[in-house]
Amino acid sequence: MKALPAWFDGLKYSDGEEATNPYTGDTALLSANELAMYDYIKGCEFLISIVGHESDKAQSSISMMRKALDWFRVANPRAYMILLD
């Protein structure tokens, strides 16, 4: 299991589980760290949708989401393609 990066400040889990792409219904089994990062990414998406793309908070979230996506792409390329691509 790939370790979470030092910058990660989201929730950490002890167990993984299956995640579902809300648009396609496809699923992928995630480790605890992958699930934590997936939830972090989805949380960033939600925050950006609420505050709008132009706010300072959104710009910070977009930057962090890109880092999270890069981590996830390396940690589990198959799940990335199913859930986030």
Number of C-alpha atoms within 10 A of each C-alpha: 10 13 10 19 12 6 9 14 11 13 11 16 13 9 12 14 12 10 19 15 14 10 8 9 10 12 14 17 15 19 19 19 22 27 22 21 26 22 16 21 23 13 15 21 15 13 16 20 11 10 12 13 14 9 11 11 13 19 14 12 20 18 11 17 21 13 16 20 18 12 19 23 16 11 18 17 14 15 22 19 11 16 19 17 11
